[in-house]
Amino acid sequence: MTRSATMSIDLNADLGEGFGHWRLTDDEHLLSVVTSANVACGFHAGDPAIMRRVCDLAAERGVRIGAQVSYRDLAGFGRRSMDVPPAELAAEVAYQIGALEVFARAAGSRVAYVKPHGALYNRVVHDAEQAAAVVAGVLLAGGGRAVLGLPGSRLLSAAEEAGLPVVTEAFADRAYTARATLVPRGTADAVVSDPDAVVARAVSMALDGTVVAASGEPVPVGAGSLCVHGDTPGAVELARRVRAALEAAGVRVAAFS
């Protein structure tokens, strides 16, 4: 069923994905478009100088700051699944949040939410133990921060049970399975590369709460936040087009937190 065209939706992107002289995301320009910034916290990308710079820019522009936590996998960009003991994973999640919080507060802002990255994001969709460990890490870091994740995931269930705010997320530039999960990276056409298709999918997700799966059928993906990946070629222009199309459809683009 079509939603009200007066609805509001958040637009987020993964930012701060660099290390030293290496830069993957165009943070400055993306922060002029998105309403929430998922900032890499050093485990899959990012370093202290980058984290500080992104927090300063986000605070200046009124963009909400989120901790994008990951497995400790800098070489693999956080996209390799790892069997980390729950207590260790909880501590590492809290560590990443705490590191980013220092820079967010120095910029006059705060870490408003937490979003897992890459392999950890996909793992906590179905792995209850790893999901509980991530939530334990969020609680350990304090502050009652919101948790951003896939609708129906173990992560959001665990966060709700712990009394944390949850926000459902959809991906305009990723392919979906018939079960409303993401097609694994490494699979053909896992990333939607046609800009027109990404824009159309974003509007459909916002207004109808659906997207066409890779197998051809519509699946529900009701979300409070839409993600456009910052490492996608042409990400800035794509994000601008997505935001413009949402607003043209009557959707208010605003941060969820």
N, C-alpha and C positions, 0 to 999 in steps of 0.2 A: 504494500500500500504506500502511495506517495506521501511523503512527509510535508508538513507546512513549509512553504517557501520563505517563512520568516525565521526559520531555524538558524542556529549558530553552530559553527564547527571550527575546530582548531586546525591549524596547518603547521606541521612540524617537519624538521629536517635534521639529519645527523650531521653535526658540525665538529670542528676542531680535529678533524681526522688527518693529522699530519704528525711529524716527528722531526725535531731539529729543522734542517733546511728543506725537508720534504713536505710538500703541501698537496693534499688531495681535494679538499673542499674549499670553495670560494666563500669563506665565512662572511666577509664584509657585505657582499652583495646579497647573499641569501638572507642575512639578518634584516634586510630592508623589505623582505617579502613575507617570511614566516612569522608565526605568532608564538611558537615554542621552539627552543633549541635543545636537541639532544646532544650534550657535549661529551666527547670521548674523554675518559678519565685516566688514560695512561696504560691501560691493560691491553687494548687492541690497537690504539692509536692515541695521539695526544701526549703532550709533555707539560710541565708547569708553566712555561712561557706561553704556550698556545692556549692552555686552559684560562690563564689570566686574561689574555687578550680577548678571547671569545666572550668571557663573562663581562668584561668592560664594555664591549660593543653591544652585547645583548641588553645590559642594564641601561645604556644610553638610549636605546631604541624601544624600551618597554617590552622586550621579548622575554618570555618566561624561560628560566634556565632549568634544564633537567639533566640528571646524571645518567649517561649511557654506560651502564656497567657491563663487564665482559669477563669471560674466562681470561686468564693470564696467557695471552697468545699474541704477542706483538708481531712475531714473524708470520703468523697465519692470518693476521687481521681479525682475530676473534671468530673465524669461521670454521674452526676445527673443534668438534665436540670433544669434551674432556670429562673424565670421571673424577671430579673433585669431591673429596669427602664433605658432607654437609656443613660441619662446623667450620671447615677451612673456607668453603665457598661463602658462608655467611660473613665471616671476618673480612674476606676480600671485597665483598660487596660494600660493607660498611666503610672499609678503608677508602674505596673509590669515591663514595659519596662524601666522606669527610674531607678528602683532598679538594674536591670541587667546591665544597661549601666555603672553604677558606677564601677562595678567589671570588665566589659569588658575593659573599659578605663584604669583602674589600671593595667591590664595585657598587655596594649599596643595594644589593639584591639578596636572593637566597636560592637554594636548590629547592624547587617547588615539587618536583616529581622524579621518579626513577623509571628508566626503561632499559631492559636487557638488550644486548646487541648480538647479532649474528647467531652463532651456534647456541649460545645460551638462550636467546629469545625463542628459537625453535624448540630447544630441549624442554623448556618449562611450559610449553603448550600441553605436553602429555606426561611429563615426568613429575609426579607429585613430590618426591623427595627433594629434587633440585629446586622445584618451585617453592617449597617450604623454606629451603635454605636461603633463597633470594629474599623472601619476605622477612626471614629472621635477620638478615643483614640490613634491610631497610629499617626494621624496628631498632636494631642495635645502634644505628646512626641517629635515631631520635627524630622528633619533629612531625610525625604523622604524615609524611609525604604521600602524595598520590602515586599509584603504580599504573603504568601505561602498558597495555598488552593486548593480545589477540582475544576477541570475544570467545567465550567458552573455554578458555585455557585454564589449566591447573593453577597457573600463576595468579590470575585474577580471583579464582575461587579461594585460594589460600590468603590472598590479601584481604578479601572481604571478611573471611573468618577471623582475621586478626584485627578487624576494625579500621583498616586503612581505606581511604578513598580509592576507587578504581576508575580508570578511563579506558574505554575500548578504542582500538585503533584499526584502521584499514590502510592498505597500501595501493595507491593509484598506479604505481609503476611495477608492481609485482603480479605474477600470474597466480591464480588460486586453483586449488583442487576442488572436486565436488563436495568435499567435507569442510569447505571454507577454511582450509589451512593453506599456507604458502607452498607453492611448488618449490622443491629444494633447489638451491643454487647449484649449478653444474648440470642441471637438466636443461635440455633445449627449450628456449623461449621462457625461461623462468623469470626473466626481466622483460617487461613490456617496453620496447624501444621506440615505438611510433608515437611521437608527441601528441598527435591528434587523438589517438586511442587513449593515452594517459589522461588527457583533459576530459574526454567523454566519460571515462570510467570514474573520474573524481566527482563529476556532477551526478552521475547515477548513484554512486555510493552515498553522497550527501542527501540527495532528494528522495531516493527510493530505498536506500539501505541494501542495495543488491549490486552484484557484479557478475559478469558471465565468466564461468570457470573455464579452464583450459580445455575441458571435455565438452563444452558447449552449453551447459545448462546454467540458469541463473541461481546464485547462492546468496544467502543473507550475510551481510557484512556490516550491520549497523555499527556506527562508530561515532565517538565524540571527537576524534582527531584523525586527520589524514596525513600520511607521511609521503614526502617526495624525497628520495635519497639524494644526499648531497654529493655523492661520488658518481652520479650518473652524468655522462657527457651532456653538456648543455643544461645542467641542473638549474641554473639561475633563470634562464629564459623559460624553461619548463615550469618552474614554480610560479613565475609571474603569470604565465598563461593559465595555470590551474586556478590561481587566486582570482584573476579577472573573470574567468568563466563561472566560478562559484558566485561571485558577487553579481554578475549579470543575470544569474538564475535566481537572484533574490536571497542568497545565503549570506548571512553575516559571518565574516571570518574573524574569529576572536579566540584568545587563549582560554583554555578550559580551567586554569587554576589562577 
